[in-house]
């Protein structure tokens, strides 16, 4: 079932979608295994825009697991160090050291465990029962739950602070969730709200960033209007993590702007996304053809690489996809059905080339390959060729 009205302001979409993609992955997280491979089919994604508030969103139903947080980035040491510094600055600036704070959608507690370095009275809310059990087993205070409506009351509320990191864009009932969070806070509470940065996606024509898991694509302007509508105002806002993320520090509003009229927005022109998609497809195809079919591996089993594999029709050219997240290994890429394997498969089943498709983690992955695998691989193959798919195109790493 598709929708034709904005999930936030309930006004109509522009008549025609901004973009329409066929044979796209149906999920980015619950990946098919060998038993379910035949049942996994690609879907159509339509990218739409509200004609009133301008918010870009998909018209698809949410993924079945939208209430759960599945966080592969918790494995990154680089992200861990970044979050530690961010949480330290946030808690110090807003004097939260002795206060109560909650993470909305905390997964297994990857970030909650870091926040506890600065606020001992930290807790988390997570819908996935297995994640709650694992987090509690590790000594974290995680409650099972999900905010369905604005009247929901959380255990130990009201809270003095909160944070919700790259989760809001998954939630179809976004108004209820934001109002529910606000109603579980003290009057002077502050929080961090982070979403993928659509301003950056627009600037760089990142066609691969659209995934069924992400229903909303916020610019700073549309994030601000959505928060204002639901009880928050932005104190400070910046782009972080190589501009991939909009990070907003917010506080509860003391007045209501729900009925303030919004200036009607112009429809976006995303035709350049298609041009950039064709350019990337040509570059990937020409690069892979140097080595022959099935002699190239992809490193990165994220929604960006899944989209590119589908849109560039690479399913018959790639031997396997490498990823460090153990819960993805042994599964297959959605729609294209390429096996996802442990990095050590590079040694037991070597390839001639590796294309890194790991977004903001690509340089970190490149260093891992150089340090751990490159010399050993070149004992097995004449030369291992490495390339990184950047925003602008394919960059070959020659050393």
C-alpha positions as CSV (number, residue, x, y, z in Angstrom):
1,X,0.0,0.0,0.0
2,X,1.3,3.5,-0.9
3,X,0.3,6.8,0.6
4,X,-0.3,10.1,-1.2
5,X,-0.2,12.6,1.7
6,X,2.6,13.9,3.9
7,X,3.1,11.9,7.1
8,X,3.8,15.1,9.0
9,X,1.5,17.9,7.8
10,X,-1.1,15.7,6.0
11,X,-1.0,17.8,2.8
12,X,-0.9,16.3,-0.7
13,X,2.3,15.2,-2.4
14,X,3.2,16.8,-5.7
15,X,1.3,14.9,-8.4
16,X,4.4,13.0,-9.8
17,X,7.2,11.4,-7.7
18,X,10.6,13.1,-7.8
19,X,12.2,9.8,-8.6
20,X,11.1,6.2,-9.2
21,X,13.5,3.2,-8.8
22,X,12.7,-0.4,-9.7
23,X,14.1,-3.6,-8.4
24,X,15.3,-2.0,-5.2
25,X,16.0,-3.9,-2.0
26,X,12.9,-4.5,0.1
27,X,15.0,-4.1,3.3
28,X,18.4,-3.0,4.4
29,X,18.7,-5.1,7.5
30,X,16.7,-8.3,7.6
31,X,18.7,-9.9,4.8
32,X,17.6,-13.1,3.0
33,X,19.3,-16.4,3.9
34,X,19.5,-19.4,1.7
35,X,16.0,-20.6,2.8
36,X,14.3,-17.3,2.0
37,X,16.3,-16.4,-1.1
38,X,13.6,-17.4,-3.6
39,X,11.0,-15.3,-1.8
40,X,13.1,-12.2,-1.8
41,X,12.0,-9.8,-4.6
42,X,13.0,-6.3,-5.5
43,X,10.4,-3.5,-5.0
44,X,9.6,-0.1,-6.5
45,X,10.7,2.9,-4.5
46,X,9.0,6.3,-5.2
47,X,10.6,9.4,-3.8
48,X,7.8,12.0,-3.2
49,X,7.7,15.6,-1.9
50,X,5.0,17.3,0.1
51,X,3.6,20.2,-1.9
52,X,3.1,22.3,1.3
53,X,5.9,21.8,3.8
54,X,8.4,20.5,1.2
55,X,9.4,17.4,3.2
56,X,10.8,14.6,0.9
57,X,9.7,11.1,1.8
58,X,8.9,7.7,0.4
59,X,5.3,6.7,-0.2
60,X,6.1,3.0,0.7
61,X,5.0,1.2,3.8
62,X,7.7,1.1,6.5
63,X,9.9,-2.0,6.8
64,X,8.4,-4.6,9.2
65,X,11.2,-4.0,11.8
66,X,10.9,-0.2,11.8
67,X,10.5,-0.1,15.6
68,X,13.9,-1.8,16.2
69,X,17.4,-0.2,16.0
70,X,20.0,-2.3,14.2
71,X,23.3,-0.5,14.4
72,X,26.2,-1.9,12.5
73,X,28.2,1.4,13.1
74,X,28.6,0.4,16.7
75,X,31.5,-1.7,15.5
76,X,33.5,1.3,14.3
77,X,36.3,2.5,16.5
78,X,36.3,5.8,14.7
79,X,32.6,6.3,15.4
80,X,33.1,5.3,19.0
81,X,35.7,8.0,19.6
82,X,33.6,10.6,17.8
83,X,30.6,9.8,20.0
84,X,32.6,9.9,23.2
85,X,33.8,13.4,22.4
86,X,30.3,14.5,21.3
87,X,28.6,13.2,24.5
88,X,31.3,14.7,26.7
89,X,30.7,18.1,25.2
90,X,26.9,17.8,25.3
91,X,26.7,16.8,28.9
92,X,29.2,19.4,30.1
93,X,27.6,22.3,28.1
94,X,24.1,21.6,29.4
95,X,25.1,20.5,32.9
96,X,23.6,17.0,32.6
97,X,26.1,15.1,34.7
98,X,23.7,14.5,37.6
99,X,20.5,14.4,35.6
100,X,18.4,11.7,34.0
101,X,18.8,11.0,30.3
102,X,17.3,8.5,27.9
103,X,18.2,7.2,24.5
104,X,15.1,6.6,22.3
105,X,15.9,3.6,20.1
106,X,19.1,2.4,21.8
107,X,19.6,-1.0,20.0
108,X,21.9,-3.2,22.1
109,X,23.2,-0.1,24.0
110,X,26.2,0.6,21.8
111,X,25.9,4.4,22.4
112,X,24.2,4.1,25.8
113,X,27.3,2.4,27.1
114,X,29.4,5.4,26.0
115,X,27.0,8.0,27.5
116,X,27.3,6.3,30.9
117,X,30.9,7.5,31.0
118,X,29.4,11.0,31.5
119,X,25.9,10.5,33.0
120,X,25.5,7.6,35.3
121,X,21.7,7.9,35.4
122,X,21.4,6.9,31.7
123,X,18.8,4.5,30.3
124,X,17.5,3.4,27.0
125,X,14.3,2.4,25.3
126,X,14.3,-0.3,22.7
127,X,11.6,-2.4,21.0
128,X,13.7,-5.5,20.1
129,X,13.5,-8.0,22.9
130,X,16.8,-9.7,22.0
131,X,18.6,-6.3,22.0
132,X,17.1,-5.4,25.4
133,X,18.2,-8.8,26.9
134,X,21.7,-8.4,25.6
135,X,22.0,-4.8,26.8
136,X,20.7,-5.7,30.3
137,X,23.1,-8.6,30.4
138,X,25.9,-6.2,29.9
139,X,24.8,-4.0,32.8
140,X,22.9,-1.4,30.9
141,X,19.4,-0.1,31.9
142,X,17.3,-0.7,28.9
143,X,13.5,-1.0,28.9
144,X,11.5,-2.7,26.2
145,X,9.1,-0.4,24.5
146,X,8.2,2.0,21.7
147,X,6.4,5.3,21.7
148,X,3.2,4.7,19.8
149,X,1.2,7.8,20.8
150,X,1.8,11.1,22.5
151,X,0.1,9.9,25.7
152,X,2.6,7.0,26.3
153,X,4.4,7.3,29.6
154,X,7.9,5.9,30.0
155,X,9.3,4.3,33.1
156,X,11.2,6.8,35.3
157,X,10.0,9.8,33.4
158,X,10.2,12.8,33.3
159,X,13.8,13.0,31.9
160,X,16.1,15.9,31.8
161,X,17.6,15.0,28.5
162,X,17.3,12.5,25.6
163,X,18.9,11.6,22.3
164,X,17.6,9.8,19.2
165,X,20.3,9.0,16.7
166,X,19.5,8.1,13.0
167,X,16.2,6.5,14.0
168,X,13.6,9.2,13.5
169,X,13.7,8.9,9.7
170,X,12.4,5.2,10.0
171,X,9.2,6.0,11.9
172,X,5.9,6.4,10.0
173,X,4.1,7.9,13.1
174,X,6.7,10.6,13.5
175,X,4.4,13.2,15.0
176,X,3.2,10.8,17.8
177,X,6.8,9.8,18.6
178,X,8.1,13.4,18.9
179,X,5.1,14.5,21.0
180,X,5.5,11.4,23.1
181,X,9.1,12.2,23.7
182,X,8.3,15.8,24.6
183,X,5.6,14.7,27.1
184,X,8.1,12.5,28.9
185,X,10.6,15.4,29.5
186,X,11.0,18.1,32.2
187,X,10.3,21.6,31.2
188,X,13.9,22.5,30.8
189,X,15.0,19.3,29.1
190,X,17.4,19.3,26.1
191,X,18.2,16.6,23.6
192,X,20.1,15.5,20.5
193,X,18.2,14.6,17.4
194,X,20.2,13.3,14.4
195,X,19.0,12.3,10.9
196,X,20.7,11.7,7.6
197,X,21.5,15.0,5.8
198,X,19.4,15.4,2.7
199,X,21.0,18.8,2.1
200,X,24.3,16.9,1.5
201,X,22.5,14.2,-0.6
202,X,21.1,16.9,-2.8
203,X,24.4,18.7,-3.2
204,X,26.2,15.5,-4.2
205,X,23.4,13.8,-6.1
206,X,23.6,10.7,-3.9
207,X,21.0,8.5,-5.7
208,X,22.1,5.5,-3.6
209,X,21.0,7.0,-0.3
210,X,17.3,6.1,-0.9
211,X,16.3,3.0,1.0
212,X,12.9,1.6,2.1
213,X,14.1,1.7,5.7
214,X,14.4,5.5,5.5
215,X,10.9,7.0,5.0
216,X,12.0,10.6,5.5
217,X,14.8,12.8,4.0
218,X,15.3,15.9,6.1
219,X,17.0,19.1,5.2
220,X,17.8,21.4,8.0
221,X,14.7,23.5,7.1
222,X,12.3,20.5,7.0
223,X,13.7,19.0,10.2
224,X,13.2,22.4,11.9
225,X,9.6,22.7,10.7
226,X,8.8,19.1,11.7
227,X,10.3,19.6,15.2
228,X,8.4,22.9,15.7
229,X,5.2,21.2,14.8
230,X,5.8,18.6,17.5
231,X,6.9,20.5,20.6
232,X,10.6,21.3,20.0
233,X,12.8,24.1,18.8
234,X,16.4,23.9,17.7
235,X,19.1,25.5,19.9
236,X,22.0,24.6,17.6
237,X,22.3,22.6,14.4
238,X,25.3,21.4,12.5
239,X,26.5,18.9,9.9
240,X,28.7,16.1,11.3
241,X,30.4,12.9,10.3
242,X,31.7,14.2,6.9
243,X,28.4,16.0,6.5
244,X,26.4,12.8,6.3
245,X,24.4,13.7,9.4
246,X,22.3,16.7,10.6
247,X,22.9,16.9,14.4
248,X,20.4,19.2,16.2
249,X,20.4,20.1,19.9
250,X,16.8,20.9,20.8
251,X,14.7,22.0,23.8
252,X,11.1,21.8,24.6
253,X,9.0,24.7,23.2
254,X,7.0,26.9,25.6
255,X,4.6,27.9,22.9
256,X,2.7,26.2,20.1
257,X,3.5,26.9,16.4
258,X,1.3,24.1,15.0
259,X,-1.1,26.5,13.2
260,X,1.5,29.0,11.9
261,X,1.1,28.9,8.1
262,X,3.9,27.3,6.1
263,X,5.0,28.9,2.8
264,X,4.2,26.6,-0.1
265,X,7.3,24.9,-1.4
266,X,8.5,24.5,-5.0
267,X,8.9,21.0,-6.3
268,X,12.5,19.8,-6.4
269,X,14.2,18.9,-9.7
270,X,16.2,15.7,-9.1
271,X,17.0,14.9,-12.8
272,X,20.7,15.3,-12.0
273,X,20.4,12.2,-9.7
274,X,19.7,10.1,-12.8
275,X,22.6,11.6,-14.7
276,X,24.9,10.9,-11.7
277,X,23.6,7.3,-11.5
278,X,24.4,6.7,-15.1
279,X,27.9,8.1,-14.6
280,X,28.6,5.8,-11.6
281,X,27.2,2.8,-13.4
282,X,29.5,3.4,-16.4
283,X,32.6,3.8,-14.1
284,X,31.8,0.7,-12.1
285,X,31.1,-1.4,-15.2
286,X,34.3,-0.3,-17.0
287,X,36.4,-0.9,-13.9
288,X,35.0,-4.4,-13.2
289,X,35.3,-5.4,-16.8
290,X,39.1,-5.0,-16.6
291,X,39.2,-8.1,-14.4
292,X,36.3,-10.1,-15.7
293,X,33.1,-11.3,-14.0
294,X,33.2,-12.6,-10.5
295,X,36.8,-11.4,-9.9
296,X,35.7,-8.4,-7.9
297,X,34.4,-8.1,-4.4
298,X,32.5,-5.3,-2.8
299,X,33.3,-4.2,0.8
300,X,30.2,-2.8,2.5
301,X,26.8,-4.4,3.1
302,X,24.9,-1.2,3.8
303,X,21.9,0.3,2.1
304,X,24.0,2.4,-0.2
305,X,25.8,-0.6,-1.7
306,X,22.6,-2.6,-1.9
307,X,21.0,0.2,-3.9
308,X,24.0,0.6,-6.2
309,X,24.3,-3.2,-6.8
310,X,20.6,-3.2,-7.9
311,X,20.6,0.0,-10.0
312,X,23.9,-0.8,-11.7
313,X,22.8,-4.4,-12.3
314,X,26.0,-5.9,-10.9
315,X,24.5,-9.1,-9.6
316,X,26.3,-11.3,-12.2
317,X,29.6,-9.5,-11.9
318,X,30.5,-9.5,-8.2
319,X,31.8,-12.6,-6.4
320,X,30.7,-11.6,-2.9
321,X,30.2,-8.7,-0.6
322,X,32.4,-8.3,2.5
323,X,31.2,-6.9,5.8
324,X,32.5,-6.9,9.3
325,X,29.0,-7.1,11.0
326,X,28.6,-10.7,12.0
327,X,24.8,-10.6,11.8
328,X,25.1,-9.9,8.0
329,X,27.5,-12.7,7.3
330,X,26.1,-15.8,5.8
331,X,23.1,-13.8,4.3
332,X,22.6,-12.4,0.8
333,X,22.2,-8.9,-0.6
334,X,18.5,-8.1,-1.0
335,X,17.2,-8.0,-4.6
336,X,20.6,-9.0,-6.2
337,X,21.3,-12.1,-4.0
338,X,25.1,-11.8,-3.7
339,X,26.6,-13.7,-0.7
340,X,27.7,-11.6,2.2
341,X,30.9,-12.9,3.8
342,X,33.5,-12.4,6.6
343,X,36.5,-10.3,5.6
344,X,38.8,-13.3,6.0
345,X,37.0,-14.8,2.9
346,X,39.4,-12.5,1.0
347,X,42.2,-15.0,2.0
348,X,40.4,-18.3,1.4
349,X,38.6,-17.1,-1.8
350,X,40.8,-14.3,-3.2
351,X,39.7,-11.8,-5.9
352,X,41.6,-9.5,-8.2
353,X,39.9,-6.3,-7.1
354,X,38.0,-4.8,-4.2
355,X,35.6,-1.9,-4.5
356,X,34.9,-0.2,-1.1
357,X,31.3,1.1,-0.8
358,X,31.2,2.1,2.9
359,X,30.2,5.7,2.8
360,X,31.9,7.7,5.5
361,X,33.7,4.6,6.7
362,X,35.4,4.0,3.4
363,X,38.9,5.3,4.4
364,X,38.8,3.3,7.6
365,X,38.0,0.2,5.6
366,X,40.8,1.0,3.1
367,X,43.3,1.1,6.0
368,X,42.1,-2.2,7.3
369,X,42.6,-3.8,3.9
370,X,46.1,-2.4,3.5
371,X,47.2,-3.4,7.0
372,X,45.6,-6.8,7.4
373,X,45.0,-8.2,3.9
374,X,46.9,-6.6,1.1
375,X,50.4,-8.2,1.4
376,X,48.9,-11.6,2.2
377,X,46.6,-11.4,-0.8
378,X,49.4,-10.5,-3.2
379,X,51.0,-13.8,-2.3
380,X,47.9,-15.4,-3.8
381,X,47.1,-13.1,-6.7
382,X,49.5,-11.1,-8.9
383,X,48.1,-7.8,-7.7
384,X,45.2,-6.8,-5.6
385,X,43.5,-3.7,-6.9
386,X,41.5,-1.4,-4.6
387,X,39.1,1.3,-5.4
388,X,36.7,3.5,-3.3
389,X,33.4,4.6,-4.6
390,X,33.3,8.3,-3.5
391,X,30.4,10.7,-3.9
392,X,31.9,12.0,-7.1
393,X,32.8,8.6,-8.6
394,X,35.3,5.8,-8.5
395,X,38.7,6.5,-7.0
396,X,41.4,3.9,-7.6
397,X,43.9,3.4,-4.8
398,X,47.3,2.9,-6.3
399,X,50.2,2.3,-3.9
